[in-house]
Amino acid sequence: MKELITATASLMLLLIFVLQFAESQNVHTKMFQAEMAIESFRETGGEQGYFTEENKELLAETLSDICACGRDEIQIDAENVTEPQPEGTLLSYRIAYPLKDLVAAPFFLGIAEEENQVLQEQKGWIISRFYRAETKENGYGNTDQQPQPENKRKEKTE
């Protein structure tokens, strides 16, 4: 009977290593998916010249789905500009989201739920690539004075 109890306890301890490997893969998958969502948010902001409220909300919803957390746990601090910035302007951002369940079987190891999570944070900036075409309608440039290309094609004369 003593051997059965010892074997069962040993098996349970060894099983934690297998479970931890699977849990680590799960956490890395979440981190990769979150990174891709943030990269999409970042590139969209660069193309539009600013981070729109719609894009911030979409990122928050996506991250809350990926991380299985509430919307209020996602922190998005991006420059609060309401119109596109000129090409070459730096747009900064800071995004933080929780990663939970880092350790497999925390109850067995005596780890509290509050200790079994981390706040993942990403800071950075992107250069605005917003380009406004110069037209009369938006007040940029004068299209009447644009140089016209010369016709370099020679006509045949007989």
Backbone torsions as a table, in degrees:
resi	resn	phi	psi	omega
1	MET	NA	-36.2	179.8
2	LYS	-63.1	-37.9	179.2
3	GLU	-66.4	-37.2	179.2
4	LEU	-64.4	-44.7	178.6
5	ILE	-64.5	-43.6	179.1
6	THR	-63.8	-43.8	-179.9
7	ALA	-65.3	-40.2	179.0
8	THR	-64.9	-43.8	178.8
9	ALA	-65.2	-41.1	178.7
10	SER	-64.9	-42.1	179.1
11	LEU	-62.7	-40.4	178.6
12	MET	-64.3	-41.6	178.1
13	LEU	-64.7	-42.0	-179.8
14	LEU	-70.2	-30.3	179.1
15	LEU	-65.6	-27.9	178.7
16	ILE	-60.5	-37.8	-180.0
17	PHE	-64.5	-40.6	177.5
18	VAL	-66.1	-45.1	178.5
19	LEU	-63.3	-37.3	-179.6
20	GLN	-66.4	-37.3	177.2
21	PHE	-61.1	-46.4	178.7
22	ALA	-63.3	-40.6	179.6
23	GLU	-66.6	-37.9	177.4
24	SER	-63.2	-40.7	176.9
25	GLN	-62.9	-39.9	178.5
26	ASN	-63.1	-45.0	179.9
27	VAL	-64.5	-42.0	179.6
28	HIS	-65.7	-35.6	176.4
29	THR	-64.5	-43.5	177.0
30	LYS	-60.9	-43.1	-179.6
31	MET	-63.5	-40.9	179.5
32	PHE	-65.2	-45.0	179.0
33	GLN	-63.1	-40.6	177.8
34	ALA	-64.9	-40.8	178.5
35	GLU	-61.7	-40.9	178.7
36	MET	-67.0	-39.5	178.0
37	ALA	-65.0	-41.3	179.3
38	ILE	-67.4	-39.5	178.3
39	GLU	-63.0	-39.9	177.4
40	SER	-64.6	-43.0	177.1
41	PHE	-60.1	-44.9	-178.1
42	ARG	-63.0	-48.3	-178.7
43	GLU	-66.1	-38.8	177.6
44	THR	-63.2	-42.0	177.0
45	GLY	-62.2	-39.7	178.2
46	GLY	-65.3	-40.8	180.0
47	GLU	-70.1	-38.2	-178.4
48	GLN	-83.7	-14.2	178.5
49	GLY	89.5	-3.4	176.4
50	TYR	-168.3	165.5	179.3
51	PHE	-92.9	110.0	-177.9
52	THR	-77.4	158.0	177.5
53	GLU	-63.8	-35.3	178.3
54	GLU	-62.9	-42.4	179.4
55	ASN	-67.5	-36.4	177.2
56	LYS	-64.1	-43.6	179.4
57	GLU	-66.4	-39.6	178.1
58	LEU	-63.4	-42.6	177.8
59	LEU	-63.7	-42.9	-179.9
60	ALA	-62.2	-42.6	178.0
61	GLU	-64.7	-43.0	-179.6
62	THR	-63.3	-46.2	180.0
63	LEU	-66.1	-36.5	178.8
64	SER	-68.1	-33.1	175.1
65	ASP	-68.8	-43.9	-178.8
66	ILE	-64.1	-46.0	-174.0
67	CYS	-89.2	-2.4	-178.8
68	ALA	52.8	53.3	-179.8
69	CYS	-135.8	174.3	179.0
70	GLY	-79.4	156.3	179.6
71	ARG	-60.8	-31.6	-178.0
72	ASP	-71.4	-14.1	178.3
73	GLU	-85.8	-10.2	179.6
74	ILE	-91.1	129.8	178.5
75	GLN	-115.2	121.3	177.7
76	ILE	-124.6	111.9	176.2
77	ASP	-115.0	103.3	177.9
78	ALA	-124.7	159.4	-178.4
79	GLU	-55.7	130.8	-178.7
80	ASN	-91.4	77.2	173.1
81	VAL	-113.9	145.6	-173.6
82	THR	-105.5	2.6	178.5
83	GLU	-143.0	157.4	-178.5
84	PRO	-59.5	137.3	177.9
85	GLN	-91.1	151.5	-178.3
86	PRO	-62.0	157.9	179.3
87	GLU	-57.6	132.7	179.3
88	GLY	99.3	-7.7	178.5
89	THR	-75.8	137.5	177.5
90	LEU	-82.4	130.0	177.1
91	LEU	-113.0	119.1	-177.5
92	SER	-102.1	155.6	179.4
93	TYR	-151.1	159.2	173.7
94	ARG	-143.6	125.4	-177.9
95	ILE	-128.3	131.4	178.7
96	ALA	-131.4	137.3	179.4
97	TYR	-147.0	149.2	-177.6
98	PRO	-84.5	141.7	169.4
99	LEU	-112.2	117.8	-175.7
100	LYS	-107.9	167.1	178.2
101	ASP	56.6	57.6	179.1
102	LEU	-77.9	-32.1	-177.5
103	VAL	-111.0	131.4	177.0
104	ALA	-74.3	142.4	178.8
105	ALA	51.7	56.7	-178.3
106	PRO	-65.3	-30.8	179.9
107	PHE	-64.0	-34.1	-179.8
108	PHE	-71.8	-30.3	-178.8
109	LEU	-95.1	-1.9	178.1
110	GLY	79.1	28.7	179.9
111	ILE	-100.6	127.7	179.6
112	ALA	-73.5	157.0	-178.9
113	GLU	-62.2	-35.5	179.3
114	GLU	-66.6	-28.8	179.5
115	GLU	-86.6	-9.7	-176.2
116	ASN	-98.5	37.6	178.1
117	GLN	-152.3	162.6	179.1
118	VAL	-143.7	150.8	176.9
119	LEU	-96.5	108.5	179.8
120	GLN	-82.9	130.8	-176.4
121	GLU	-127.2	139.3	176.2
122	GLN	-132.1	126.5	176.6
123	LYS	-118.9	152.7	176.8
124	GLY	177.1	-171.0	177.1
125	TRP	-150.1	161.2	176.6
126	ILE	-141.2	150.9	179.9
127	ILE	-88.5	131.3	178.1
128	SER	-63.6	133.1	176.9
129	ARG	-115.1	20.9	-178.5
130	PHE	-70.9	130.2	-178.9
131	TYR	-125.0	126.6	175.6
132	ARG	-100.8	124.4	176.2
133	ALA	-69.3	142.5	-179.1
134	GLU	-85.5	107.3	179.0
135	THR	-136.6	165.5	177.2
136	LYS	-67.0	-34.0	-174.7
137	GLU	-61.7	-41.0	-177.6
138	ASN	-97.6	6.9	173.4
139	GLY	83.2	9.6	179.5
140	TYR	-103.3	121.2	174.0
141	GLY	74.0	173.2	177.6
142	ASN	-125.7	108.8	-174.8
143	THR	-72.8	-16.8	179.5
144	ASP	-69.7	-28.3	-175.4
145	GLN	-100.6	14.7	178.2
146	GLN	-71.3	136.6	178.6
147	PRO	-66.7	136.1	179.7
148	GLN	-94.4	140.0	178.7
149	PRO	-67.1	141.7	180.0
150	GLU	-80.1	147.0	177.2
151	ASN	-83.6	106.9	-176.5
152	LYS	-93.3	1.2	-179.4
153	ARG	-79.0	127.0	-179.2
154	LYS	-89.6	136.0	178.4
155	GLU	-90.1	143.5	179.3
156	LYS	-75.3	134.7	176.1
157	THR	-117.5	140.5	-179.5
158	GLU	-111.9	NA	NA
